[in-house]
Amino acid sequence: MKQLPEALQQHLDAGATTLAWCWRLTRGDGTRQGFTDHDRDIAFDDTSFAAATGFTASEVTDRVGLNVDNLDVSGALSSATLNDDELAAGRYDNAGVEIFRVNWADPSQRVLMRKGTLGEVKRSGLGFTAEVRGLAQALQQPKGRLYQFTCDADLGDTRCGVDLAAGGLGGSGVVVSLLGSRRFAAGGLDGFAPGWFTRGRLQWTSGGNQGRGVEIKSHGADNLGSIVEIWQAMAAPVHPGDAFSLTAGCNKLFSTCAAKFGNALRFRGFPHIPGNDFIASYPNSGDPGLDGGSLIKGQA
């Protein structure tokens, strides 16, 4: 049950109310943006909540227990507030969301109704619908480590320890020709063996996507030279002449960690864990030389 400020409770008890919804988004880079369904801007907590025509939310409900409470927020895309390019670039992924019920005639009378994170965003023309996920969403995320054959660290993080700035691991290039929305021929990568940047990361240093990054699906070579394919199309069109930098990729295998990065001592997987063939093996007493007649055949 919400505990309302005394002044807001008195306003509600009066019968005639002047209420509005206010939403505040806090992106991962610290940028704050405020929106309201009122026809005039509202300001409080050092945030200006811009009047957004058609910016509406579905019903806010609370349930007992730890089930995730979700609601949808719909609105219009505009260059002054939310724009399509920034949504596509992932700048709003997992952004913090606060939803307030406010007396627009006296914004000091307000209550925080819901707090969570921004989930799936669907775009259609100039409109969008965003899912707001409750705080219980974090309780459904896997925590801790998994016993698995491959490494569970991210290349270059503190657990991995590889210095991606070291010479020979990264490179830079330029788009020579486009082979699709996610694939292009690149110049400047002749010094690297095909596959060196597969599963690595590409950062655009010029062009319409400057400053944006994307994971590399594959790096190879053919008669056109070096070929790079990224996992998803960029928000802005890629053009010949766009420059980029790349970091080496890792397939998470122990052999790659040792041979490519010389980092075997900090490998964060379990390369000697028994595999599926060991689990599916069976006792067999037909082999000669067995004492007791039970030997597990096959191992990882």
Short mmCIF file of the C-alpha atoms (twelve columns), coordinates in Angstrom:
data_MODEL
# 
_entry.id   MODEL 
# 
loop_
_atom_site.group_PDB 
_atom_site.id 
_atom_site.type_symbol 
_atom_site.label_atom_id 
_atom_site.label_alt_id 
_atom_site.label_comp_id 
_atom_site.label_asym_id 
_atom_site.label_seq_id 
_atom_site.Cartn_x 
_atom_site.Cartn_y 
_atom_site.Cartn_z 
_atom_site.pdbx_PDB_model_num 
ATOM 1   C CA . MET A 1   0.000   0.000   0.000   1 
ATOM 2   C CA . LYS A 2   1.378   3.405   -0.976  1 
ATOM 3   C CA . GLN A 3   1.950   5.924   1.789   1 
ATOM 4   C CA . LEU A 4   0.908   9.256   0.333   1 
ATOM 5   C CA . PRO A 5   2.331   12.579  1.516   1 
ATOM 6   C CA . GLU A 6   -0.198  14.343  3.734   1 
ATOM 7   C CA . ALA A 7   -0.611  17.285  1.343   1 
ATOM 8   C CA . LEU A 8   -1.261  14.966  -1.612  1 
ATOM 9   C CA . GLN A 9   -3.752  12.945  0.426   1 
ATOM 10  C CA . GLN A 10  -5.640  16.122  1.314   1 
ATOM 11  C CA . HIS A 11  -5.697  17.071  -2.383  1 
ATOM 12  C CA . LEU A 12  -7.208  13.689  -3.286  1 
ATOM 13  C CA . ASP A 13  -9.766  13.911  -0.478  1 
ATOM 14  C CA . ALA A 14  -10.932 17.265  -1.826  1 
ATOM 15  C CA . GLY A 15  -12.533 15.502  -4.799  1 
ATOM 16  C CA . ALA A 16  -11.485 17.892  -7.581  1 
ATOM 17  C CA . THR A 17  -7.935  16.903  -8.511  1 
ATOM 18  C CA . THR A 18  -5.225  18.226  -10.824 1 
ATOM 19  C CA . LEU A 19  -3.158  15.092  -11.393 1 
ATOM 20  C CA . ALA A 20  -0.715  14.039  -14.099 1 
ATOM 21  C CA . TRP A 21  1.689   11.177  -14.794 1 
ATOM 22  C CA . CYS A 22  5.418   11.897  -15.031 1 
ATOM 23  C CA . TRP A 23  8.087   9.514   -16.311 1 
ATOM 24  C CA . ARG A 24  11.822  9.951   -15.795 1 
ATOM 25  C CA . LEU A 25  14.375  7.972   -17.821 1 
ATOM 26  C CA . THR A 26  17.986  7.671   -16.673 1 
ATOM 27  C CA . ARG A 27  20.260  6.212   -19.368 1 
ATOM 28  C CA . GLY A 28  23.434  4.284   -18.721 1 
ATOM 29  C CA . ASP A 29  25.518  7.324   -19.672 1 
ATOM 30  C CA . GLY A 30  23.813  9.395   -16.946 1 
ATOM 31  C CA . THR A 31  21.527  11.380  -19.263 1 
ATOM 32  C CA . ARG A 32  18.165  12.143  -17.652 1 
ATOM 33  C CA . GLN A 33  14.964  12.822  -19.566 1 
ATOM 34  C CA . GLY A 34  11.507  13.604  -18.229 1 
ATOM 35  C CA . PHE A 35  8.081   13.266  -19.871 1 
ATOM 36  C CA . THR A 36  4.518   13.937  -18.765 1 
ATOM 37  C CA . ASP A 37  1.034   13.402  -20.140 1 
ATOM 38  C CA . HIS A 38  0.063   16.902  -18.962 1 
ATOM 39  C CA . ASP A 39  -0.316  19.642  -21.592 1 
ATOM 40  C CA . ARG A 40  2.402   21.766  -19.961 1 
ATOM 41  C CA . ASP A 41  5.915   21.034  -18.762 1 
ATOM 42  C CA . ILE A 42  6.358   20.090  -15.089 1 
ATOM 43  C CA . ALA A 43  9.608   20.501  -13.149 1 
ATOM 44  C CA . PHE A 44  10.859  18.930  -9.909  1 
ATOM 45  C CA . ASP A 45  13.968  17.119  -8.609  1 
ATOM 46  C CA . ASP A 46  16.183  19.063  -11.067 1 
ATOM 47  C CA . THR A 47  14.306  17.424  -13.959 1 
ATOM 48  C CA . SER A 48  12.042  19.086  -16.507 1 
ATOM 49  C CA . PHE A 49  9.222   16.765  -17.551 1 
ATOM 50  C CA . ALA A 50  8.306   17.718  -21.108 1 
ATOM 51  C CA . ALA A 51  4.707   17.661  -22.234 1 
ATOM 52  C CA . ALA A 52  4.494   14.812  -24.778 1 
ATOM 53  C CA . THR A 53  1.266   14.533  -26.739 1 
ATOM 54  C CA . GLY A 54  0.119   10.923  -26.875 1 
ATOM 55  C CA . PHE A 55  2.632   9.768   -24.248 1 
ATOM 56  C CA . THR A 56  0.520   7.284   -22.271 1 
ATOM 57  C CA . ALA A 57  0.973   4.254   -20.029 1 
ATOM 58  C CA . SER A 58  -0.993  1.099   -19.436 1 
ATOM 59  C CA . GLU A 59  -2.571  0.413   -16.033 1 
ATOM 60  C CA . VAL A 60  -0.121  0.277   -13.120 1 
ATOM 61  C CA . THR A 61  -0.777  -2.750  -10.899 1 
ATOM 62  C CA . ASP A 62  0.992   -4.232  -7.884  1 
ATOM 63  C CA . ARG A 63  0.871   -7.907  -6.934  1 
ATOM 64  C CA . VAL A 64  1.887   -9.788  -3.810  1 
ATOM 65  C CA . GLY A 65  5.000   -11.914 -4.257  1 
ATOM 66  C CA . LEU A 66  8.098   -11.696 -6.428  1 
ATOM 67  C CA . ASN A 67  6.456   -11.944 -9.853  1 
ATOM 68  C CA . VAL A 68  7.738   -9.344  -12.296 1 
ATOM 69  C CA . ASP A 69  5.275   -6.468  -12.714 1 
ATOM 70  C CA . ASN A 70  5.418   -5.012  -16.226 1 
ATOM 71  C CA . LEU A 71  3.589   -2.154  -17.907 1 
ATOM 72  C CA . ASP A 72  3.821   -0.517  -21.324 1 
ATOM 73  C CA . VAL A 73  4.532   3.118   -22.142 1 
ATOM 74  C CA . SER A 74  3.607   4.464   -25.589 1 
ATOM 75  C CA . GLY A 75  4.648   7.730   -27.192 1 
ATOM 76  C CA . ALA A 76  5.930   9.554   -30.234 1 
ATOM 77  C CA . LEU A 77  9.499   9.773   -31.503 1 
ATOM 78  C CA . SER A 78  10.904  13.249  -32.058 1 
ATOM 79  C CA . SER A 79  14.390  14.698  -32.518 1 
ATOM 80  C CA . ALA A 80  13.926  16.899  -29.438 1 
ATOM 81  C CA . THR A 81  13.220  14.049  -27.017 1 
ATOM 82  C CA . LEU A 82  13.401  10.411  -28.066 1 
ATOM 83  C CA . ASN A 83  14.675  9.709   -31.549 1 
ATOM 84  C CA . ASP A 84  14.847  6.561   -33.614 1 
ATOM 85  C CA . ASP A 85  18.636  6.604   -34.054 1 
ATOM 86  C CA . GLU A 86  19.333  6.668   -30.320 1 
ATOM 87  C CA . LEU A 87  16.874  3.856   -29.651 1 
ATOM 88  C CA . ALA A 88  18.446  1.737   -32.404 1 
ATOM 89  C CA . ALA A 89  21.939  2.469   -31.080 1 
ATOM 90  C CA . GLY A 90  20.990  0.948   -27.715 1 
ATOM 91  C CA . ARG A 91  21.393  4.144   -25.695 1 
ATOM 92  C CA . TYR A 92  18.162  3.351   -23.827 1 
ATOM 93  C CA . ASP A 93  18.866  -0.329  -23.176 1 
ATOM 94  C CA . ASN A 94  18.127  -1.143  -19.529 1 
ATOM 95  C CA . ALA A 95  17.625  2.552   -18.722 1 
ATOM 96  C CA . GLY A 96  16.222  3.330   -15.274 1 
ATOM 97  C CA . VAL A 97  12.542  4.345   -15.182 1 
ATOM 98  C CA . GLU A 98  10.672  6.202   -12.432 1 
ATOM 99  C CA . ILE A 99  6.930   6.830   -12.678 1 
ATOM 100 C CA . PHE A 100 5.344   9.562   -10.551 1 
ATOM 101 C CA . ARG A 101 1.789   10.654  -9.844  1 
ATOM 102 C CA . VAL A 102 1.990   14.435  -9.506  1 
ATOM 103 C CA . ASN A 103 -0.279  17.321  -8.683  1 
ATOM 104 C CA . TRP A 104 0.636   19.531  -11.623 1 
ATOM 105 C CA . ALA A 105 -0.685  22.629  -9.807  1 
ATOM 106 C CA . ASP A 106 1.831   21.942  -6.981  1 
ATOM 107 C CA . PRO A 107 4.542   19.452  -8.037  1 
ATOM 108 C CA . SER A 108 5.769   19.151  -4.453  1 
ATOM 109 C CA . GLN A 109 2.684   16.951  -3.975  1 
ATOM 110 C CA . ARG A 110 3.741   13.748  -5.667  1 
ATOM 111 C CA . VAL A 111 4.343   10.057  -5.051  1 
ATOM 112 C CA . LEU A 112 6.647   7.556   -6.733  1 
ATOM 113 C CA . MET A 113 4.357   4.867   -8.125  1 
ATOM 114 C CA . ARG A 114 6.796   2.535   -9.845  1 
ATOM 115 C CA . LYS A 115 10.527  2.114   -10.344 1 
ATOM 116 C CA . GLY A 116 12.201  -0.282  -12.732 1 
ATOM 117 C CA . THR A 117 14.107  -0.579  -15.987 1 
ATOM 118 C CA . LEU A 118 13.300  -0.177  -19.663 1 
ATOM 119 C CA . GLY A 119 12.812  -3.502  -21.429 1 
ATOM 120 C CA . GLU A 120 11.800  -4.307  -24.986 1 
ATOM 121 C CA . VAL A 121 11.129  -1.303  -27.229 1 
ATOM 122 C CA . LYS A 122 8.974   -1.707  -30.356 1 
ATOM 123 C CA . ARG A 123 9.001   0.992   -33.041 1 
ATOM 124 C CA . SER A 124 6.415   1.654   -35.714 1 
ATOM 125 C CA . GLY A 125 6.715   4.740   -37.908 1 
ATOM 126 C CA . LEU A 126 7.011   7.739   -35.608 1 
ATOM 127 C CA . GLY A 127 5.647   5.888   -32.587 1 
ATOM 128 C CA . PHE A 128 7.083   3.497   -30.043 1 
ATOM 129 C CA . THR A 129 5.943   1.197   -27.241 1 
ATOM 130 C CA . ALA A 130 8.369   0.480   -24.398 1 
ATOM 131 C CA . GLU A 131 8.114   -2.208  -21.743 1 
ATOM 132 C CA . VAL A 132 8.825   -1.086  -18.169 1 
ATOM 133 C CA . ARG A 133 10.045  -3.975  -16.026 1 
ATOM 134 C CA . GLY A 134 9.710   -4.004  -12.254 1 
ATOM 135 C CA . LEU A 135 12.586  -4.344  -9.778  1 
ATOM 136 C CA . ALA A 136 11.816  -8.069  -9.368  1 
ATOM 137 C CA . GLN A 137 13.205  -8.577  -12.901 1 
ATOM 138 C CA . ALA A 138 16.733  -8.590  -11.442 1 
ATOM 139 C CA . LEU A 139 15.850  -11.634 -9.317  1 
ATOM 140 C CA . GLN A 140 15.231  -13.686 -12.471 1 
ATOM 141 C CA . GLN A 141 18.717  -13.118 -13.894 1 
ATOM 142 C CA . PRO A 142 21.322  -15.895 -13.536 1 
ATOM 143 C CA . LYS A 143 23.963  -15.138 -10.918 1 
ATOM 144 C CA . GLY A 144 27.310  -16.722 -10.155 1 
ATOM 145 C CA . ARG A 145 29.452  -18.975 -12.320 1 
ATOM 146 C CA . LEU A 146 28.602  -22.032 -14.381 1 
ATOM 147 C CA . TYR A 147 30.756  -25.144 -14.632 1 
ATOM 148 C CA . GLN A 148 31.316  -25.293 -18.362 1 
ATOM 149 C CA . PHE A 149 33.955  -26.241 -20.896 1 
ATOM 150 C CA . THR A 150 34.399  -22.699 -22.263 1 
ATOM 151 C CA . CYS A 151 35.554  -19.487 -20.573 1 
ATOM 152 C CA . ASP A 152 32.851  -17.330 -18.956 1 
ATOM 153 C CA . ALA A 153 34.874  -14.086 -18.811 1 
ATOM 154 C CA . ASP A 154 34.683  -11.241 -21.309 1 
ATOM 155 C CA . LEU A 155 37.873  -10.737 -23.273 1 
ATOM 156 C CA . GLY A 156 39.847  -7.907  -21.669 1 
ATOM 157 C CA . ASP A 157 37.861  -7.644  -18.414 1 
ATOM 158 C CA . THR A 158 39.446  -7.858  -14.955 1 
ATOM 159 C CA . ARG A 159 38.843  -11.600 -14.700 1 
ATOM 160 C CA . CYS A 160 40.382  -12.259 -18.096 1 
ATOM 161 C CA . GLY A 161 43.353  -9.924  -17.727 1 
ATOM 162 C CA . VAL A 162 44.240  -9.626  -21.431 1 
ATOM 163 C CA . ASP A 163 45.379  -6.107  -22.363 1 
ATOM 164 C CA . LEU A 164 43.464  -5.326  -25.533 1 
ATOM 165 C CA . ALA A 165 45.588  -2.222  -26.061 1 
ATOM 166 C CA . ALA A 166 48.693  -4.360  -26.482 1 
ATOM 167 C CA . GLY A 167 50.307  -4.306  -29.900 1 
ATOM 168 C CA . GLY A 168 49.034  -6.812  -32.426 1 
ATOM 169 C CA . LEU A 169 45.652  -7.499  -30.849 1 
ATOM 170 C CA . GLY A 170 43.736  -4.645  -32.433 1 
ATOM 171 C CA . GLY A 171 43.699  -2.861  -35.745 1 
ATOM 172 C CA . SER A 172 41.948  -0.227  -37.808 1 
ATOM 173 C CA . GLY A 173 40.486  -0.177  -41.271 1 
ATOM 174 C CA . VAL A 174 38.110  1.478   -43.675 1 
ATOM 175 C CA . VAL A 175 35.069  0.271   -45.599 1 
ATOM 176 C CA . VAL A 176 35.981  -0.325  -49.258 1 
ATOM 177 C CA . SER A 177 32.703  -1.672  -50.609 1 
ATOM 178 C CA . LEU A 178 29.368  -2.858  -49.235 1 
ATOM 179 C CA . LEU A 179 28.287  -6.494  -49.661 1 
ATOM 180 C CA . GLY A 180 25.009  -6.149  -47.748 1 
ATOM 181 C CA . SER A 181 23.606  -4.337  -44.736 1 
ATOM 182 C CA . ARG A 182 25.908  -6.232  -42.343 1 
ATOM 183 C CA . ARG A 183 28.812  -7.297  -44.568 1 
ATOM 184 C CA . PHE A 184 31.518  -5.283  -46.291 1 
ATOM 185 C CA . ALA A 185 34.984  -5.471  -47.801 1 
ATOM 186 C CA . ALA A 186 37.561  -3.658  -45.687 1 
ATOM 187 C CA . GLY A 187 40.964  -2.140  -46.305 1 
ATOM 188 C CA . GLY A 188 43.833  -1.933  -43.833 1 
ATOM 189 C CA . LEU A 189 43.494  -5.446  -42.404 1 
ATOM 190 C CA . ASP A 190 45.908  -7.334  -44.661 1 
ATOM 191 C CA . GLY A 191 48.340  -7.847  -41.774 1 
ATOM 192 C CA . PHE A 192 45.862  -9.981  -39.839 1 
ATOM 193 C CA . ALA A 193 45.069  -13.636 -40.478 1 
ATOM 194 C CA . PRO A 194 41.471  -14.446 -41.503 1 
ATOM 195 C CA . GLY A 195 39.403  -15.085 -38.406 1 
ATOM 196 C CA . TRP A 196 41.555  -12.928 -36.131 1 
ATOM 197 C CA . PHE A 197 38.692  -10.518 -35.397 1 
ATOM 198 C CA . THR A 198 35.855  -13.087 -35.447 1 
ATOM 199 C CA . ARG A 199 33.792  -12.591 -32.244 1 
ATOM 200 C CA . GLY A 200 35.652  -9.371  -31.576 1 
ATOM 201 C CA . ARG A 201 34.266  -5.848  -31.481 1 
ATOM 202 C CA . LEU A 202 34.140  -3.090  -34.077 1 
ATOM 203 C CA . GLN A 203 33.992  0.606   -33.150 1 
ATOM 204 C CA . TRP A 204 33.145  3.201   -35.803 1 
ATOM 205 C CA . THR A 205 35.519  6.173   -35.803 1 
ATOM 206 C CA . SER A 206 33.908  8.153   -38.638 1 
ATOM 207 C CA . GLY A 207 30.703  8.298   -40.658 1 
ATOM 208 C CA . GLY A 208 27.096  8.294   -39.536 1 
ATOM 209 C CA . ASN A 209 27.738  5.664   -36.840 1 
ATOM 210 C CA . GLN A 210 30.775  7.356   -35.285 1 
ATOM 211 C CA . GLY A 211 31.177  6.380   -31.643 1 
ATOM 212 C CA . ARG A 212 28.934  3.321   -31.905 1 
ATOM 213 C CA . GLY A 213 30.142  -0.240  -31.488 1 
ATOM 214 C CA . VAL A 214 28.961  -3.654  -32.615 1 
ATOM 215 C CA . GLU A 215 30.121  -7.256  -32.266 1 
ATOM 216 C CA . ILE A 216 31.834  -8.929  -35.217 1 
ATOM 217 C CA . LYS A 217 30.209  -12.098 -36.509 1 
ATOM 218 C CA . SER A 218 33.024  -13.130 -38.825 1 
ATOM 219 C CA . HIS A 219 36.297  -11.930 -40.333 1 
ATOM 220 C CA . GLY A 220 37.608  -13.602 -43.447 1 
ATOM 221 C CA . ALA A 221 39.140  -12.999 -46.845 1 
ATOM 222 C CA . ASP A 222 38.344  -13.613 -50.509 1 
ATOM 223 C CA . ASN A 223 39.273  -12.123 -53.880 1 
ATOM 224 C CA . LEU A 224 37.937  -8.742  -52.687 1 
ATOM 225 C CA . GLY A 225 40.347  -8.710  -49.744 1 
ATOM 226 C CA . SER A 226 39.384  -8.696  -46.075 1 
ATOM 227 C CA . ILE A 227 35.674  -9.309  -45.407 1 
ATOM 228 C CA . VAL A 228 33.986  -8.255  -42.171 1 
ATOM 229 C CA . GLU A 229 30.444  -9.231  -41.156 1 
ATOM 230 C CA . ILE A 230 28.791  -7.704  -38.104 1 
ATOM 231 C CA . TRP A 231 25.955  -9.237  -36.098 1 
ATOM 232 C CA . GLN A 232 23.366  -6.516  -36.733 1 
ATOM 233 C CA . ALA A 233 22.824  -3.673  -39.153 1 
ATOM 234 C CA . MET A 234 23.830  -0.252  -37.890 1 
ATOM 235 C CA . ALA A 235 21.307  2.477   -37.076 1 
ATOM 236 C CA . ALA A 236 22.772  4.786   -39.745 1 
ATOM 237 C CA . PRO A 237 23.746  3.579   -43.234 1 
ATOM 238 C CA . VAL A 238 27.362  2.471   -43.676 1 
ATOM 239 C CA . HIS A 239 29.204  4.021   -46.630 1 
ATOM 240 C CA . PRO A 240 32.537  3.340   -48.356 1 
ATOM 241 C CA . GLY A 241 35.192  5.408   -46.621 1 
ATOM 242 C CA . ASP A 242 33.757  4.956   -43.108 1 
ATOM 243 C CA . ALA A 243 36.633  4.197   -40.740 1 
ATOM 244 C CA . PHE A 244 36.626  1.833   -37.786 1 
ATOM 245 C CA . SER A 245 38.829  0.152   -35.185 1 
ATOM 246 C CA . LEU A 246 38.671  -3.520  -34.209 1 
ATOM 247 C CA . THR A 247 39.708  -5.670  -31.269 1 
ATOM 248 C CA . ALA A 248 40.651  -9.324  -31.510 1 
ATOM 249 C CA . GLY A 249 37.987  -11.945 -30.957 1 
ATOM 250 C CA . CYS A 250 37.987  -15.002 -28.711 1 
ATOM 251 C CA . ASN A 251 35.985  -18.226 -29.105 1 
ATOM 252 C CA . LYS A 252 36.320  -18.959 -25.346 1 
ATOM 253 C CA . LEU A 253 38.323  -22.181 -25.847 1 
ATOM 254 C CA . PHE A 254 41.366  -23.061 -23.723 1 
ATOM 255 C CA . SER A 255 43.502  -23.705 -26.804 1 
ATOM 256 C CA . THR A 256 42.733  -20.212 -28.144 1 
ATOM 257 C CA . CYS A 257 43.420  -18.602 -24.771 1 
ATOM 258 C CA . ALA A 258 46.841  -20.248 -24.673 1 
ATOM 259 C CA . ALA A 259 47.920  -19.907 -28.306 1 
ATOM 260 C CA . LYS A 260 46.384  -16.567 -29.310 1 
ATOM 261 C CA . PHE A 261 46.631  -14.602 -26.072 1 
ATOM 262 C CA . GLY A 262 49.188  -16.492 -23.941 1 
ATOM 263 C CA . ASN A 263 46.701  -16.314 -21.084 1 
ATOM 264 C CA . ALA A 264 46.205  -19.968 -20.148 1 
ATOM 265 C CA . LEU A 265 46.859  -19.393 -16.431 1 
ATOM 266 C CA . ARG A 266 43.850  -17.051 -16.208 1 
ATOM 267 C CA . PHE A 267 41.472  -19.157 -18.294 1 
ATOM 268 C CA . ARG A 268 38.033  -18.927 -16.645 1 
ATOM 269 C CA . GLY A 269 36.537  -22.161 -17.893 1 
ATOM 270 C CA . PHE A 270 36.908  -25.855 -17.020 1 
ATOM 271 C CA . PRO A 271 38.615  -27.417 -20.063 1 
ATOM 272 C CA . HIS A 272 38.954  -30.864 -18.478 1 
ATOM 273 C CA . ILE A 273 35.361  -31.233 -17.330 1 
ATOM 274 C CA . PRO A 274 33.789  -34.476 -18.665 1 
ATOM 275 C CA . GLY A 275 31.709  -33.954 -21.785 1 
ATOM 276 C CA . ASN A 276 28.513  -35.487 -23.138 1 
ATOM 277 C CA . ASP A 277 30.297  -38.604 -24.387 1 
ATOM 278 C CA . PHE A 278 31.376  -39.421 -20.827 1 
ATOM 279 C CA . ILE A 279 27.845  -38.943 -19.501 1 
ATOM 280 C CA . ALA A 280 26.396  -41.165 -22.231 1 
ATOM 281 C CA . SER A 281 28.996  -43.925 -21.814 1 
ATOM 282 C CA . TYR A 282 28.123  -47.273 -20.170 1 
ATOM 283 C CA . PRO A 283 29.764  -50.090 -18.161 1 
ATOM 284 C CA . ASN A 284 31.171  -52.874 -20.317 1 
ATOM 285 C CA . SER A 285 32.557  -56.158 -19.018 1 
ATOM 286 C CA . GLY A 286 33.499  -57.552 -22.415 1 
ATOM 287 C CA . ASP A 287 36.938  -55.927 -22.655 1 
ATOM 288 C CA . PRO A 288 39.851  -58.216 -21.789 1 
ATOM 289 C CA . GLY A 289 41.938  -57.466 -18.757 1 
ATOM 290 C CA . LEU A 290 39.161  -55.892 -16.713 1 
ATOM 291 C CA . ASP A 291 38.978  -56.728 -13.036 1 
ATOM 292 C CA . GLY A 292 35.415  -56.693 -11.746 1 
ATOM 293 C CA . GLY A 293 33.942  -56.010 -15.170 1 
ATOM 294 C CA . SER A 294 33.152  -52.294 -14.915 1 
ATOM 295 C CA . LEU A 295 34.934  -49.644 -16.951 1 
ATOM 296 C CA . ILE A 296 33.391  -46.421 -18.160 1 
ATOM 297 C CA . LYS A 297 34.230  -46.123 -21.841 1 
ATOM 298 C CA . GLY A 298 34.939  -42.761 -23.459 1 
ATOM 299 C CA . GLN A 299 35.652  -39.373 -21.972 1 
ATOM 300 C CA . ALA A 300 35.830  -35.746 -23.025 1 
# 
